[in-house]
Amino acid sequence: MQYGVCALSAIPMRKDPEDAAEMINQVLFGETFEVVEHRKKWSLVRLAHDQYEGWIDNKQMEPCTETFYKSGTSATPTVSQELIDIISDQKTAEFYPIFVGSVLPFYSPGGKLKIGERDFSFSGAAQQGQKDRDKLVEHAYQYLNAPYLWGGRTPAGIDCSGFTQMVYRLAGFSLPRDSGQQATHGITLSFIEESEPGDLAFFDNEEGRIVHVGIILHDNYILHASGKVRLDRLDQTGIFNRETGSHTHKLRVIKKIIG
């Protein structure tokens, strides 16, 4: 089995092995993966942290050992905290931008980390371990007005479940990639009034399939990615868009992920 790690800010993960294929996800700096299928130009990979699969360009892969790969399976990795930061290769002195929530493998307090066989320096804010709900909500607001991007997981472009997955990662909790997968976790609540800031609200389409998710806030507000990461109202019907004066998403279920 071959293994790899992302040594760039974000690698597009595609549905099919071609440049024009749909981007279904992004691999962020420091995330590891196993190679399920290897071709001349493309590889089908499975991410260590959430088992999500997709195709990436071989030119963007950094090989790593199985031991290094397994470091990426940690439920609470050390992650960067600023919207965008810089790391430097200690050997070449080259600089690399990284986005908030990027993984910092084998991080030491002096700001040293490893990517494959390469040593890097990092002087930004790093965090490991679980945080309380207030901190989770603070992290959610970091993404406010980030543009919507199908398959995106960064402040430069993010989708609804990428937003919730990354916010929970910053607070030290692991969630699956897609909204339907996330909805299988946690404790179901019967009413919005039972929820606390940081709980997740899920929304379905006409066929009853869960297609959207957002983070509940105080006073029946919700942060969610729809066009951009935006602040709207939440009621028993769903999401009420204050700008259009209409409901945009139909509420299916509320889940408490953090006990």
C-alpha positions as CSV (number, residue, x, y, z in Angstrom):
1,M,0.0,0.0,0.0
2,Q,1.2,3.5,-0.9
3,Y,0.7,6.5,1.4
4,G,0.9,10.3,0.9
5,V,0.5,13.6,2.7
6,C,-0.6,17.0,1.5
7,A,2.3,19.5,1.4
8,L,0.3,22.3,-0.3
9,S,-2.3,24.6,1.1
10,A,-5.2,22.7,-0.5
11,I,-5.3,19.9,-3.1
12,P,-8.5,19.5,-5.1
13,M,-10.0,16.1,-4.8
14,R,-12.1,15.2,-7.9
15,K,-14.9,12.8,-8.6
16,D,-13.2,11.4,-11.7
17,P,-9.5,11.3,-12.8
18,E,-9.4,14.3,-15.0
19,D,-8.8,18.1,-14.6
20,A,-12.3,19.0,-15.7
21,A,-14.1,16.6,-13.3
22,E,-16.2,17.9,-10.4
23,M,-14.3,18.9,-7.3
24,I,-15.9,16.9,-4.4
25,N,-13.4,17.8,-1.6
26,Q,-10.1,19.3,-0.8
27,V,-7.1,17.8,1.0
28,L,-5.6,20.3,3.4
29,F,-2.0,20.8,4.4
30,G,-0.8,18.0,6.7
31,E,-3.7,15.6,6.0
32,T,-2.6,12.1,5.1
33,F,-4.1,9.5,2.8
34,E,-3.7,6.0,1.4
35,V,-3.5,5.4,-2.3
36,V,-6.4,3.1,-3.3
37,E,-5.6,3.1,-7.1
38,H,-2.6,4.6,-8.9
39,R,-2.5,5.6,-12.5
40,K,0.0,7.5,-14.7
41,K,-1.4,10.9,-13.9
42,W,-4.0,10.4,-11.2
43,S,-4.4,8.5,-7.9
44,L,-7.6,7.5,-6.1
45,V,-6.9,8.2,-2.4
46,R,-8.7,7.7,0.9
47,L,-8.2,10.3,3.6
48,A,-7.0,9.1,7.0
49,H,-9.1,11.4,9.1
50,D,-12.6,10.8,7.6
51,Q,-12.1,8.0,5.0
52,Y,-13.4,10.2,2.2
53,E,-12.3,9.1,-1.3
54,G,-11.5,11.0,-4.5
55,W,-8.9,11.5,-7.3
56,I,-5.9,13.8,-6.9
57,D,-3.2,14.8,-9.4
58,N,0.0,12.8,-8.8
59,K,2.1,16.0,-9.2
60,Q,0.5,17.3,-6.0
61,M,1.3,14.2,-3.9
62,E,4.0,14.0,-1.3
63,P,4.9,10.3,-0.5
64,C,5.1,9.3,3.2
65,T,5.6,6.2,5.2
66,E,2.8,4.1,6.8
67,T,3.9,5.3,10.2
68,F,3.5,8.9,9.1
69,Y,0.2,8.1,7.5
70,K,-1.1,6.7,10.7
71,S,-0.3,10.0,12.5
72,G,-3.2,11.5,10.4
73,T,-5.8,9.2,12.0
74,S,-5.6,11.2,15.2
75,A,-9.1,12.3,16.3
76,T,-7.6,15.6,17.7
77,P,-4.6,16.6,15.6
78,T,-2.7,19.8,16.2
79,V,-4.1,22.4,13.8
80,S,-3.4,26.0,12.7
81,Q,-5.7,28.6,14.1
82,E,-5.4,31.7,11.9
83,L,-7.4,32.2,8.6
84,I,-4.1,32.0,6.7
85,D,-0.6,31.5,7.9
86,I,2.9,30.7,6.6
87,I,5.2,27.8,7.2
88,S,8.8,27.5,5.9
89,D,10.8,24.5,4.7
90,Q,13.9,24.4,6.9
91,K,16.1,23.0,4.1
92,T,15.1,25.2,1.2
93,A,13.8,28.2,3.1
94,E,10.8,28.3,0.8
95,F,7.5,29.6,2.2
96,Y,4.1,27.9,1.9
97,P,0.7,29.4,2.8
98,I,-1.7,27.3,4.8
99,F,-5.3,27.8,5.8
100,V,-7.0,27.7,9.2
101,G,-7.5,24.1,10.4
102,S,-4.5,22.7,8.5
103,V,-2.9,19.8,10.3
104,L,0.6,20.2,11.8
105,P,2.1,16.7,12.0
106,F,4.6,15.9,14.8
107,Y,4.3,19.5,16.0
108,S,6.6,20.6,18.8
109,P,6.2,23.7,21.0
110,G,9.2,25.3,19.3
111,G,7.2,25.5,16.1
112,K,8.7,22.5,14.3
113,L,6.8,19.9,12.3
114,K,7.3,17.3,9.7
115,I,5.7,16.7,6.3
116,G,6.9,13.3,5.0
117,E,10.7,13.5,5.2
118,R,10.7,17.3,5.2
119,D,11.1,19.6,8.3
120,F,9.1,22.8,8.5
121,S,9.0,25.8,10.9
122,F,5.8,27.4,12.0
123,S,5.4,30.5,14.1
124,G,1.6,30.9,14.1
125,A,-1.0,29.9,16.6
126,A,-1.5,26.1,17.0
127,Q,-4.0,24.2,19.1
128,Q,-4.7,20.6,20.1
129,G,-7.5,19.2,22.3
130,Q,-11.2,19.8,22.7
131,K,-12.7,23.3,23.4
132,D,-16.0,24.4,24.8
133,R,-19.0,25.6,22.9
134,D,-18.2,29.2,23.1
135,K,-14.8,28.6,21.4
136,L,-16.5,26.5,18.7
137,V,-18.9,29.4,18.0
138,E,-15.9,31.8,17.8
139,H,-14.3,29.6,15.2
140,A,-17.6,29.4,13.2
141,Y,-17.6,33.2,12.9
142,Q,-14.1,33.1,11.5
143,Y,-15.6,31.8,8.3
144,L,-18.4,34.5,8.1
145,N,-18.8,35.8,4.4
146,A,-16.4,33.1,3.0
147,P,-17.7,32.4,-0.5
148,Y,-19.6,29.1,-1.1
149,L,-17.6,26.6,-3.1
150,W,-18.8,23.0,-3.8
151,G,-16.2,20.7,-2.2
152,G,-14.4,23.5,-0.5
153,R,-13.0,23.4,3.0
154,T,-11.1,26.8,3.4
155,P,-12.0,30.5,4.0
156,A,-11.3,31.0,0.3
157,G,-14.2,28.8,-0.6
158,I,-16.3,26.3,1.5
159,D,-19.5,24.3,1.3
160,C,-22.0,23.7,4.0
161,S,-20.6,20.4,5.4
162,G,-17.0,21.5,4.9
163,F,-17.8,24.5,7.1
164,T,-19.3,22.4,9.9
165,Q,-16.5,19.8,9.6
166,M,-13.7,22.4,9.8
167,V,-15.4,24.4,12.7
168,Y,-15.7,21.2,14.7
169,R,-12.1,20.2,13.9
170,L,-10.9,23.6,15.3
171,A,-12.8,22.8,18.5
172,G,-11.1,19.4,18.7
173,F,-14.0,17.2,17.4
174,S,-14.1,14.9,14.4
175,L,-17.0,14.9,11.9
176,P,-17.5,13.1,8.6
177,R,-17.3,15.0,5.4
178,D,-20.9,15.1,4.0
179,S,-24.1,16.5,5.7
180,G,-25.9,13.1,5.4
181,Q,-23.0,11.4,7.1
182,Q,-22.8,14.1,9.8
183,A,-26.5,13.7,10.5
184,T,-25.9,10.1,11.7
185,H,-23.9,11.4,14.7
186,G,-25.0,12.9,18.0
187,I,-28.2,13.0,19.9
188,T,-31.5,14.0,18.2
189,L,-33.4,16.9,19.7
190,S,-37.1,17.4,19.3
191,F,-37.3,21.2,19.4
192,I,-35.0,24.2,18.6
193,E,-35.6,25.4,22.1
194,E,-33.7,22.3,23.4
195,S,-30.6,23.2,21.4
196,E,-27.5,25.0,22.5
197,P,-25.0,27.1,20.5
198,G,-22.8,24.8,18.5
199,D,-25.5,22.1,17.8
200,L,-26.1,21.2,14.2
201,A,-29.3,21.7,12.2
202,F,-29.9,19.5,9.1
203,F,-32.1,20.2,6.2
204,D,-33.6,17.9,3.5
205,N,-34.8,18.2,-0.1
206,E,-38.2,17.2,-1.6
207,E,-37.0,13.6,-1.8
208,G,-36.3,13.6,1.9
209,R,-32.5,13.4,1.5
210,I,-30.4,15.5,3.8
211,V,-28.6,18.1,1.7
212,H,-27.7,21.0,4.0
213,V,-26.3,21.6,7.5
214,G,-25.6,24.7,9.7
215,I,-24.4,25.6,13.1
216,I,-27.0,26.8,15.6
217,L,-26.3,30.0,17.6
218,H,-27.9,32.0,20.4
219,D,-31.5,33.3,20.0
220,N,-32.5,31.1,17.0
221,Y,-29.8,32.3,14.7
222,I,-27.8,29.9,12.4
223,L,-24.5,30.1,10.5
224,H,-24.4,28.2,7.3
225,A,-22.8,28.2,3.8
226,S,-25.3,29.2,1.1
227,G,-23.8,31.5,-1.5
228,K,-21.5,32.5,1.3
229,V,-21.2,31.7,5.0
230,R,-24.1,33.8,6.3
231,L,-26.1,34.5,9.4
232,D,-29.8,33.8,9.2
233,R,-32.8,33.0,11.4
234,L,-33.9,29.4,12.3
235,D,-37.4,28.3,13.1
236,Q,-39.3,25.0,13.1
237,T,-39.9,25.4,9.4
238,G,-36.3,25.9,8.5
239,I,-33.9,28.7,7.6
240,F,-35.4,32.1,7.1
241,N,-33.4,34.4,4.9
242,R,-33.6,37.9,6.3
243,E,-32.7,39.5,2.9
244,T,-35.3,37.8,0.8
245,G,-37.9,37.4,3.5
246,S,-38.5,33.8,2.7
247,H,-37.5,30.3,3.9
248,T,-34.6,28.7,1.9
249,H,-34.1,25.3,3.6
250,K,-36.5,22.9,5.2
251,L,-35.6,21.7,8.7
252,R,-35.2,17.9,9.1
253,V,-33.4,17.3,12.4
254,I,-31.3,18.9,15.1
255,K,-28.4,17.0,16.5
256,K,-26.3,17.6,19.7
257,I,-22.8,16.5,18.9
258,I,-21.0,17.8,22.0
259,G,-22.4,16.4,25.3
